[in-house]
């Protein structure tokens, strides 16, 4: 029951984000929010794969889901690179005279809010996917294998995520 509530909470959060992206596209006509919604879908997949791996009965199915989890995990942290799309008018401090400058355009503020919220939500999804996968490893693998392989798996996942963000 706790697993269903967890999935419902994350699903509701991602659904609200998608609704906000759709509202931004409808209000401004810009297509950047569609790309953000797509990236959020890719960020949600590792959590889905981790949950499915925990429920799969076949060893080959669990292994395939674990590989998919590892392949899609960098997408969660990749959304941090979407912050580069922050509108030019949203400079926080003017370097010439140290005054704070901001935009009066509401769509700039909404886009900045979408970018920041998406980055935070995607990172939280990635951390939750790593937690769920760790629980899956503790249940389905022998304890010595989890202790020996868990650290290497986390290091491999972290280095893969780092390279994904760097390439982005």
N, C-alpha and C positions, 0 to 999 in steps of 0.2 A: 504494500500500500504506500509506503514511503517513496518507493521508486516512481510510482505513478504521479504522486504529488510533485516530486522533483521535476519530472518531465513536463507536467502541466504548467508549473511555474516558469520554466525556461521557454516553453512553447508560447505562453502568454506574453512574456517579455519580447521574444522575437516577433510575435504577431503584432504587438504594439509598434515595434520599430518599423516593420513593413508597412503598417498603416500610416505612420508618420512619413515614410518615404513616398508612398503613393500620394499623400496629401501635398507633399512638397512638389512632386511632379505635376500634379493637377493645378497647383497655385502658380508655379513659375514656368512650367513647360520645359524646364531643364532636365536633361537625362542623367545627370550625375547621381541623383538619388536612386535611379534604377540600378546603376552599378553598385551602389552601397547595399541595396537590398539583395543583389546577387551575391556579393561578398559575405553578407550575413548568412545566407543559405549555406555557402561553403564553410563558414565558421561553425554552423550548427551540425554539420555532418559528422565530425569526430565524436561528438557526444552521442549521436544516434548509433554510430558504429560501436562505441564502447558499451552502450546499453544492450545492443543486440548481441555482442560477443558474450556478455554475461548470461544471456538467456539461451544461446545456441547449444544444442546437445552434441552435435558432431564436431570432432576435433578439427577436421579440415575446414569446416565453416568458421570455427573460432579463430583458426590461424588466418584465414582469408580476411575476416573482419578486423583482426589485429593489424594486418598489413595495411588495410584501407584506413584504419585509424591513424597509423603512423604517417601515411601519405597525405592525409588531409589535415593533420594537426597544425602544420605551419600556416594554414589559411586563417586560423583564429588570431594569431599574432600579427599576421600580414595586414590586418585592418588598421593597425597603428600607422602604416604608411599612407593611409587615406587622409590623414591630417594635413598632408601637403596641399590638398585641395581647398584649404581654408581661403575664403575670399581675400583679395588684396586689401580691401578697405578695413579689414579686421586687425590691423597692427595694434599691438597693445601699448607700446611706448614709442614715441617719435624720438629717434636718437639725437636729432639736432638740438632740441631744447628740453628734452625729457618730459614732454607733456603726453598725457594719455589721449589717444585718438581712437575713435570708434565710428562705425557706420551707423547711419540713421535708417538704412534700408532694412526692413523687417526680413526680407528673404535671405539677406546675408547672415543675419542672426540665426534664422531657422536652419540654414545650411551648416553653420558652425556648430549649432546644438546637435544636429544629426551626425556630423562627423565625430564629435567628442563622445556622444552617447554610444555610437556604433563601435568606436574603438574600445571603450570601457566594457561594453557588453560582450564583444568578441573575445577579449582577453579573459573575462570571467567564464565564458563558455569553454575556452581552452583549458583553463585551470580545473573546471568541473569535469571536463572530459578526461583529464589526466588523473583526477581523483577517482572517478568511476572505473577507469581502466586499472588503476592500482588495486582497487577492491576486487575487480574481476581476477587479477593475477593472484591475489591472496586466496581466492576461493578455488580456482581451477588449476593452479600449479602447486607442486610440492613446496613446502616452506623453504628449504635450502635454495631451490631454484629462484624463488622470489627474492630472497636476500641477495643472492649472487647476481641474478639477471636484472633485478629491479633497478639497481643503481645505474647499470650500463644502459638499460632501456631509457631511463630518464635523461641520462647524459646524451644519448643518441637523439632523443626527441628534442631536447633543448638545443643541441647543435643544429639539427635540421630546421628548427623554428628560427634560429638566429640567421642561418643562411637564407631562409625564405624572406625574412624581413630585409636583410641586406640587399638581396637581388631585387626586391620590390622597390 
